[in-house]
Amino acid sequence: MKKSDIFKIGLVELRANKLRTFLTMLGIVFGVGAVIAMLSIGEGARQETLEQIELLGTNNIIIKSKKAVQQGGNSNASFSPGLNIKDASSIMELNPHVESVIPQRDLKMRVNYKSMIIETKIVGTSKDYPFVYNSTISDGEFFDKFHEEQFANVCVIGPGIKEEMFRFEDPVGKEIKIADQWFKIIGITASKNVTSAGIEKIGVRDFNRDIYIPFSTMSYKFEKIEGEDNTFFGGGMVFIMGSDENANVVDRSSVDQLSVKIKEGKSIEEAAFLLNKILERRHYGVEDYEVIIPEELLEQKQRTQKIFNIVMGAIAGISLLVGGIGIMNIMLANILERTKEIGIRRAMGATKSVVLSQFMFESITISVVGGVLGIIIGFILTSVITTYAEWRTIITPFSVMLAFFVSVIVGLIFGIYPAKKAAEKDPIEALRYE
């Protein structure tokens, strides 16, 4: 018997029992769809995490100021100057792996434009900020060395500020009032995709609502008043938002954060090791700073995401397993019904391999067609998840190929036993079966 004849007979048998064939396929269909949907959720979360951490700069090291934990017998705590601008100079001078270091000082202040008043974060930083954070300017320009040396009242606003305060105007060249001082807007940063998950889980701030001014301008024209429990801000004159007996004006050279950009091709681990040694010596062993390496944070998140993907894929894979068991069950029932047919074919000269091939073809056809329908269901499920759950999903060619390949393998594995059982039936006994 020709192979084409075997395939034709198999298709005729599947068409003759359309409802049974369709119900047998359902396990494979939903199994493949579930695998694709689950993997798309995992890939979407992975890509989102990657993008959020890239906002911090995967080639950067972040040093944040923190309050030193007082330990008994630690007399060095009072000698530590805290994180300041001189730390940046020492890091640049002593660490050969470093390409650039920028200071950052944050103040949450009121901003006025005409009748509009908002409260947002003012960031005092240096001219190298766009270089370190891979930021682009969509309109105008970023402040330069001249502005820093002149303590200029210039600022660069984020697109969120533009949208909120200048919806129908071009902000460049306009003046806004920060606390009690007027600042000229010289540029607008390009929008960055900052998500709520990035803000909550990774610590990325909303760059789109920041206003950037020269660090020199902030340190000399605005005061930062810090208490035990709260931090208060002022500009020109001091605005106290509370009262604290221990409140004190923070030193002008102090910073909230240093962002260190490592040279391309240099080891971040080595750079971080040297950086820690420099800071440890400058701060007399007092841990009033925290070193954050976005690359390590990314690796940690990716490990967590990988475990999540494996768990979700395994759960979805159970559906394929159930689908495979369904194929085996239906095929065994099908063989039982067609016992006499098998006997007649064997009596007419059909070999065991012919019978085996026919039933294997039927099993694989069910899994292949089910896999194709499952891919369509997977795309639909992913679309529904994105629309209604508002989760980011990404379908990759790998996830589609994996789900389809597994569905075919399931059909092959779970079809072997029924097909083998059919091929090994005794022709005489099969002909006698009623």
Secondary structure, 3 states (H helix, E strand, C coil): CCHHHHHHHHHHHHHHCHHHHHHHHHHHHHHHHHHHHHHHHHHHHHHHHHHHHHHHCCCEEEEEECCCCCCCCCCCCCCCCCCEHHHHHHHHHHCCCEEEEEEEEEEEEEEEECCEEEEEEEEEECCCHHHHCCCCEEEECCCCHHHHHCCCCEEEECHHHHHHHCCCCCCCCCEEEECCEEEEEEEEECCCCCCHHHHHHHCCCCHHHEEEEEHHHHHHHEEEEECCCCEEEEECCECCCCCCCCCEECCCCECCEEEEEECCCCCHHHHHHHHHHHHHHHCCCCCCEEEECHHHHHHHHHHHHHHHHHHHHHHHHHHHHHHHHHHHHHHHHHHHHCHHHHHHHHHCCCCHHHHHHHHHHHHHHHHHHHHHHHHHHHHHHHHHHHHHHCCCCCCCHHHHHHHHHHHHHHHHHHHHHHHHHHHCCCHHHHHHCC
